[in-house]
Amino acid sequence: MMWSLLVFLLVGLIAGFIARAVVPGDDSMGVIGTIILGVVGSFVGGSIGAVISGDGFGLGNTAGIIGSVIGAIIVLIVFNAVTGRKKA
């Protein structure tokens, strides 16, 4: 259980870091913010993957690293658009 949580947080950190690197502009957030971005991205990517694969929409779905990165990019773009934090 503890090992799974650590791996999940590490994947979240990696996905959040890659998303911040891909999306243009300055996204100043700390390590915790980056992990949260990646974890939320994992749920978004998993939900999108479930819809595409025909498994239905489920909020409990998580994605692998690629789906997490794609989800984190989507979350970051939507967050920046909604809050108007930066203009790309």
C-alpha angles and dihedrals in degrees: 000000000000091000091052091051092050092049090047091052092046091052088048091052093049093045092047092048093050091047091051090050094049099045109077121243137037115310102181108192132132131244093276091052090049091051091049090049091052095045093050088045089054091056092045092048091046092050092049090047091051092052093048094047092049096245090122130244115306128169091205093064118110127190136222121253096285094048090044092053092048091047092047091051090052092047092049094049092048092046092051092046094049097044095036089222095150142003115227 
